[in-house]
Amino acid sequence: MILELSKQICSELDKQGILYMASVSLALNIYATPRMTRDIDIVIELTEQNVEKFVQIVKDNFYIYKSAVENTYCFGVKN
């Protein structure tokens, strides 16, 4: 389920032109012996123009506040 959800999110990020990368734990499972960490680590390039796009991509599968994403962008919080 986690891998399928990751593929779905990455596909939508691609469609919206939002740059991203999957972190080592997810990528490692694709290229090496899988180990379950039960998390998804995707780093995105968050810009003022793509805040709304990102919220729309993840809102159906995750609990998210648009204002929290906007604050992350405005204050430069990176994690």
C-alpha positions as CSV (number, residue, x, y, z in Angstrom):
1,M,0.0,0.0,0.0
2,I,2.8,2.5,0.9
3,L,4.6,1.9,-2.4
4,E,1.4,2.3,-4.4
5,L,0.6,5.5,-2.6
6,S,4.1,6.8,-3.2
7,K,3.8,6.1,-6.9
8,Q,0.4,7.9,-7.0
9,I,1.8,11.0,-5.3
10,C,4.9,11.1,-7.4
11,S,2.8,10.7,-10.6
12,E,0.7,13.7,-9.5
13,L,3.8,15.7,-8.6
14,D,5.1,15.0,-12.1
15,K,1.8,16.1,-13.7
16,Q,1.9,19.3,-11.8
17,G,5.5,20.0,-12.6
18,I,6.5,20.0,-8.9
19,L,10.1,18.9,-8.4
20,Y,10.7,16.2,-5.8
21,M,12.9,13.3,-4.7
22,A,12.3,10.1,-2.8
23,S,14.6,9.7,0.2
24,V,16.9,6.8,0.8
25,S,14.5,4.6,2.8
26,L,12.0,4.4,-0.1
27,A,14.6,4.3,-2.9
28,L,16.6,1.6,-1.0
29,N,13.6,-0.7,-1.2
30,I,13.5,-0.4,-5.0
31,Y,17.2,-1.1,-5.5
32,A,18.1,-3.4,-2.6
33,T,16.6,-6.1,-0.3
34,P,13.4,-4.5,1.0
35,R,12.9,-3.6,4.6
36,M,9.7,-2.1,5.9
37,T,10.0,1.3,7.5
38,R,6.3,2.1,7.1
39,D,6.9,5.7,6.1
40,I,7.1,7.8,2.9
41,D,9.8,10.3,2.7
42,I,9.3,12.6,-0.3
43,V,11.1,16.0,-0.5
44,I,9.4,18.6,-2.7
45,E,10.5,22.0,-4.0
46,L,7.9,24.1,-2.4
47,T,7.2,27.4,-4.1
48,E,4.5,30.0,-3.6
49,Q,3.1,28.9,-7.0
50,N,2.7,25.2,-6.1
51,V,1.4,25.3,-2.5
52,E,-2.2,24.9,-3.6
53,K,-1.2,22.2,-6.1
54,F,0.6,20.2,-3.4
55,V,-2.4,20.5,-1.0
56,Q,-4.7,19.2,-3.7
57,I,-2.5,16.2,-4.4
58,V,-2.3,15.0,-0.8
59,K,-5.5,16.1,0.8
60,D,-7.5,12.9,0.0
61,N,-4.9,10.6,1.6
62,F,-3.4,12.8,4.4
63,Y,-4.5,15.2,7.1
64,I,-3.2,18.6,5.9
65,Y,-3.8,22.2,6.6
66,K,-3.1,24.6,3.7
67,S,-2.1,27.3,6.2
68,A,0.6,25.0,7.6
69,V,2.0,24.4,4.2
70,E,1.9,28.2,3.5
71,N,3.7,28.9,6.8
72,T,6.4,26.3,5.9
73,Y,7.0,28.1,2.7
74,C,6.9,31.7,4.2
75,F,9.2,30.9,7.1
76,G,11.6,28.6,5.3
77,V,11.0,25.6,7.5
78,K,12.7,22.7,5.7
79,N,11.5,19.6,7.5
